[in-house]
């Protein structure tokens, strides 16, 4: 289940508030105050802290009344844009867990979903080509090792533990030796029902042994506003570098948890949005909010695209494509522009009838694939980009080695490029379609129907 289902009540309430703006004959002070009241009510119902809700709504009201719309933007669009910007602020700054060799220490209280999250994170890293090992460092909870082992077996990821051993430090030291040649080592640590001095002391001791690049706190969304103090206390004790908010697939308190954690300054990196080991979603506040607000219409996409893409460059790319000069240089520009317009799921959600049709899992894989394509293109020579037919045999191997990818990835890029080229030829032959699409989406193209 993806974030389309997350905080559905909040999303619906905010969408209704935005509809009021869309349906109004003109934007005036009375309308702004009315909409601000609706937003305030929606945030409080989603368990967002009262002071924070007030701060957001005051910010929206002040800006909507004082700021003049920028050129080319209607007063309606301007107010919607302000609401969007102010809401993004409460969700914190996005941050990613790097896909590189590292040691990760997982912390959190009992019942927050820590063990399952370790499995999801291990799966996320493993799927992206890194070798992963899990260390069962929670020696207090009798079933902790068995539960971790079960998840490891399911994912075919090795787990190290010493059943019966009560010294966490000893288990973790031996686990790190055992996984000396493994890219990513994820260490589980003890939990408690509350954050007490013993737990703080144990986490600090483990951190000295592990020397983690990341210390990730796992928090249940149902904790609501209490997630804030909990995140702060762990942050002070263990130097939390990132937070995963779990069980966000049905809780009304999700707004409280997300906003409370964001206030502590420890960035949320993933959302756990379901029971399966694939149900881990990178947390990207603007994207999360766009989907929450249901901004799934072509018009808003095209407006964003116009802002993001330099028009002159877009037209130049479109002309080259229409004249049949789609080589890998143009293809590389397309990918760059697609990146500027935001993630692929936003692009798909913008096509009428497509919102929610493409699985989040497939979308995540597409995003990874596009990032990979960009890296591969950087490893090609100017000659190869101009004449892609040259890329065969030893050239494929050289490009794969240079980009740290597999030859099949290079071949996949070429296949994708050829499909795009065929699609462009089809569009070029249809005057109406050409006029509409080539200026707007053609320059950020790719074979979107694939």
Beta strands, then each sheet from edge to edge (+ up, - down):
strand 1: 102-107
strand 2: 132-135
strand 3: 158-160
strand 4: 184-188
strand 5: 214-220
strand 6: 242-246
strand 7: 268-272
strand 8: 280-282
sheet 1: 3+ 2+ 4+ 1+ 5+ 6+ 7+ 8-
end
